Amino acid sequence: MTTSPELELMPGVEPTPLALLMLGRQRDPESERGVDCPGELPAASDPTLVERARAAKAALGDRVFVLGHHYQRDEVIQFADVTGDSFKLAQQAAARPEAEFIVFCGVHFMAESADILTGSDQAVLLPDLAAGCSMADMAAFDQVEECWDVLREAGVADVTVPVTYMNSSAAIKAFTGRHGGTVCTSSNAKRALEWAYAQGAKVLFMPDQHLGRNTAVRELGLTLEDCVVYDPHKPGGGLTVQQLQDAKMVLWKGHCSVHGRFTVDAVREVRERVPGINVLVHPECRHEVVEAADLVGSTEFIIRALEGAPAGSAWAIGTELNLVRRLAKEHPDKTVVFLEKTVCFCSTMDRIDLPHLVWTLESLVDGVVPNRITVEAETARYAKAALDQMLALP
């Protein structure tokens, strides 16, 4: 196997088909977004990283605003000015017009939303361009356009309202805005769907089938039979015209790689191991897992539930491991365990580590603006229309 100069590996590393790029030192122009992190990252073992981050952040002062998603590791969260879920962080960025630089410690679609909602004079930066979202990547723009054509051929596009989860690309949000739909979060999915059904007879819900199904069935009173799953990798989505005409909810075949791992067996096992434990899961989990849990809610709901729980209570949490570990540390008076036995980090979110954050902040101090996320103007306009519709939900 030959390696192009642009994909040259570090000295002594044998090239293999699975060789990983050392981000910050190499480049892959063939990747989806073109991973290009020029410059030298500090070594992960550098004992001065924390001090370097503090010094760079202090030097930048009010010029920089650092956002930290709940799923980030603690080493990054300690430098966040605000922590929260993806939409809360984008809103916080929009509320800081004085900040010249928004450093988003999250994933790509989150930084896109922040760029859409902030001013043109502000730069939104993603410390590692390879920090993506597998769920968001499951709905590509061309696939969604093809799906709409399928709905049109089935004679139902005119009565279908698209609703896209916040965990989607700017292009999918723009598609939704162009077709009169809205964005939703896991917190307001019920309100978004209620609004959508007031506009049309059907909903196309993207890209997470589980959030759509759980909200429709558990909160709106639809049945599982009212929901069909559109598979973009099958002709016609793998559905007949009759199925599309009969369905009330067309679910995109997408899921979260973290929340999709939780199983009913895990719920059963933790109940046997810890008598009286409360099982609390995210609505991105599979329907049977949600049905087996005691409580279901968004990341913010999970955090509030633990804050309000009585001392001595026991909780098994079905969400990302960094957050569960943080909750366990913050609530030593309660038993907080991870629902799954296996490690369940969000691997792409976890790419934002302290070396990448230090590299980003120090680059800004040196007058270099790295990894700026910019959404094309027309895409941003239609995506903002969908986001504004969400903000206008009753």
Secondary structure by P-SEA (a helix, b strand, c coil): cccccccccccccccccccccccccccccccccccccccccccccccaaaaaaaaaaaaacccbbbbbcccccaaaaaaccccccaaaaaaaaaaccccccccccccaaaaaaaaaaccccbbbbbccccccccccccccaaaaaaaaaaaaaacccccbbbbbcccccaaaaaaaaaacccccccccaaaaaaaaaaacccccccccaaaaaaaaacccccccccbbbbccccccccccaaaaaacccccccccccccccccaaaaaaaaaaccbbbbbbcccccaaaaaaccccccaaaaaaaaaaccccbbbbbcccaaaaaaaaaacccbbbbbcccccccccccccccaaaaaaaaaaaaaccccccccccaaaaaaaaaaaaaaaacc
